[in-house]
């Protein structure tokens, strides 16, 4: 794809993913224009300062809940990367109506604006918590995936818009992550790290890897796919030891809506899943599926599951230490818990 001819809209553009996506795009892919759409004026100011008033960047204050403002922001856009969401599990549990308004209704607004403006490609950033969700955040992300995939049937013959999703695991050093919590505790000299459950495992991906995967998926997508990267797993206890080898564990119990292990592909989805060298694709079973299929890959075996505890690829302590270098600690409450 010739990004120099593309105008890109990034919702949630001042978040952890958004800032990394912006840095990678400007340095490596040189888009014609990159519009940062978010609701926080201070974060936009700080981001503008950090990127030195780059002429390819424009900053738009707005909320994906506001369809009128979103319609204006999408005008003239070729590609949308939808990253805006309420992401903290406890926050969504305590504020369920707000989570639905942003993560579901906001996603619908993005879809409608994209189709009405004939945007070429739209890709939404999902989560492993959308799979068999046990918390409200995961349920809203599941709904987002469902409506993004089904929205391809709303496009019609007169328009070209294609919509797909990316489903990733935990992202190292994203805002409010357990990495930030552990690094903050280490900085403050606190040796007792809160662990929700010592058996806990998670999939692991860096922000840079996630960004590159999203860019790759935009190139590949035909519309209707859920893309899943092949990534290693890690144990929460190993992560804590990688941050501070002298730390002690305090098991605080699983938070509401939290899982011991995460899943990226279920047995039910396996019937529609193809495996590639470094990713999986879940193809839709909707009647509209006439958009073409991505060539290559092999169907996974019957009963296949892609789970963090059964993953053949694991991060060792030395690998985590290498990835943690350069991770920036953010101040978060000590009682936040693990993942």
Secondary structure, DSSP 8 states (H G I E B T S, - for coil): --GGG-EEEEETTTSHHHHHHHHHIIIII--SEEEEEES-HHHHHHHHHHTTS-TTEEEEE--TT-HHHHHHHHTT-SEEEE------HHHHHH-HHHHHIIIIIHHHHHHHHHHHTT-SEEEEE--GGGTT--SHHHHHHHHHHHHHHHGGGGS-TT---EEEEE---EETT-TT-HHHHHHHHHHTT--EEEES-TT-EEEEE-HHHHHHHHHHHHHH--SS-EEEE---EEEHHHHHHHH-TT-EEEE----TT--SS-EEE-HHHHTTEEE-SSEEEE----TT--S---S--EE--TT--EETTT-S-B--HHHHHHHHTT-------GGG---
